[in-house]
Amino acid sequence: MKRTRTTAAIIATAPLVLLAAACGGSPSSTGPGGSSHAGGPANAQVASVPPALAFARCVRTHGDPNWPDPNGSGQEPPSAKQEAASNPRFPPAARACVHLLPNGGQETHAQILADQRDAVRFAGCMRTHGVPTWPDAANDPEGRPVFNPQAVGIDLNSPQVMAAEQRCQSLLRLAQLPRGA
């Protein structure tokens, strides 16, 4: 499969995918589409929908019909990363649904620090595995690390870069890769 996603697309959607992937199975009082449900046995079932599943359903109803359900552990499947990067309908749908995620979809300070440590390891791995000019990550306005390899002339579709990415991707959380696997 030819990879045509850009770093900018991943950078723009990574926080939302990360947040969706980080959701566990805790109950939510908000049903699909973001509406609150009160009383009644039928509504009791809706109220027990895990946040990641409620988010997935909401994203589908807000314009991204291909957004996948999380697995039984509340984690997004690998296809979520590809969908977030390749479907221009995902960002607005995710913004409409982020309220369904714990903490409003915001990463904790500890998660951001862990992401920064992972980014340092990932950059070192890329350099060691054949991409010596791989840049260090910069921080976005929220402090999350982001890579911009294209700024230093790296072709993300080159076989050498793709091979290094495959070797190093386990050092980052799924949605942080500059390009999906």
N, C-alpha and C positions, 0 to 999 in steps of 0.2 A: 504494500500500500504506500503510495507516495505521500510524503508528509509535506503539507503546505501551510501548516499553522505557523504563526509568527510569535516571536517572544512577546511582543506587545499584547497579543491576544491572551496569552497565558498570564502575563503579569496583570492584566486588567481583570481577569476572572478568577485567578488563583485564590484570593482571599475568600470568595464565595464558595468555591468548591471545597477548600480546606475546611471551612466552617460547616458545610453540609456533611463532609466526611467525618468530622469530629463529633457529630451528634450521636448520642447513645440512645438508649431505649427509655428514657424517663418520660412520664406522661406529659401531655400538653392539654391545656384547656381550650386550645384553639383548633378548629377543624380545618379541613382542606379549604383553601381559598382565603383563609384568614378570618373567617367568621367565628364568633364565639357561640357556643352551644350551652344551653342551660336546661336542666331537668329532663325527665323522661328516660325510659330505658334505651330507646334508640340512640339518644344523644350520649348516654353513658359510654356506648361502644366507640363513638367518634372521639370522645374526650380521652380515650386511652391510646390514641394513635401516637407513636413515637415521633419526636420532632423531625427527624430526618425523613420519615415517611410523609408526614404532613407537608414538609418543604417540597418533596418530590412531586406530590400530587398538585400542590399549588403552582409550582413551576410549569407543570404540564397544562394547567388550566389558564395560565397567563402567557401562553404563546410558544412554549417549547415542548411539543407533544412527545418528543423522543427522550426526554429526561428520564433516566432509569430510577427505579426504586432502590433503596439501600438494601444491603444483605441483612441477614438475621441479626447481625451484630451492630446494625446501624451505620455501617460503613458504605460509602459510595463505591460502586464497582469501577474498574479501570475505564470503562466506556464513558463514565461521567466526565472525566478529564477531557476526552476527545470531544464530547458533545459541547462542553463549556467553551472550548477553544474554537470550535468550527461553526457553531450556530450563532448567528448574530442576534437571535431572539432570546438567548439565554441571559445576557446581562440585565435587560429590563425585567424579565420574568423573575430573576433572582432578587433584584431590588424590591419587587413587589411582594416577595415571599420571605425575605430575610427575617421579618419579625417573628416567624414561627420557630426560629432557631434559638437555642439557649443563649442568653446574654445578648440578644438582638443580633447574633451573628458576629459579635466582636471577639477576636482572639484575646486571650489573657496575656499579660506581660510575660509570664513564664513560657507560653507557647511561642511568642515572638523571639525571646532569647534563645530558645531551642532551635528555632528556624535559622537564626543568625549563625549559631554554631554549626548547624548542618550545612549552611551555604559555604562556610569556610572549608569544611571537609570536601564538599562537592567540587569546589573550584580546584582544590589541590589534586583531587582524583582526576579531573579532566586534564590538568596539566601533565600529570604523571602518565596518563594513557593516550598521549599523542596530540594534545591540543595545548601546546606550551603558552599560547597567548590568551588562553581563557581568562576573562576578567574576574576580579573580585566582585562580589555582589555589592550593590549600593542599597541604601535603605529608602523605601518609599516614605511618604509623609507620616505614616503610622509606625514607622520603624521596622517594617517587614523587609527582608532582603529580596532584591530583584536583580536579575542578571540582564545585561544588554550586550551579548556577544557580537551582535551585528555592528555595534558602534566601533569595534576594533577589527572589523572586516572578516569575522568568522561566518562561513556559510553553514547554516544549521542543517542543510541537506547534504553536506559532503559525507561520504562513507566513513571517513576518519572520525568526524564529529559524532555521527550517529553511533558508531561502534563504542566510542568513549562514553557517550550518554548511557548506552545499555549497561556498561560495566559499572557506572557510578550512580545510576538512578536510585539504588537502594539507600543512598545516603540522605535523600530528601524525602519528605512526605510526598505522596502521589501527585498532588496538584501543583507542586512548585517547579516541576521540570520546565526548563525553557521550551521544550517541545515534548509532546506526549510520546509514549512508547507505542 
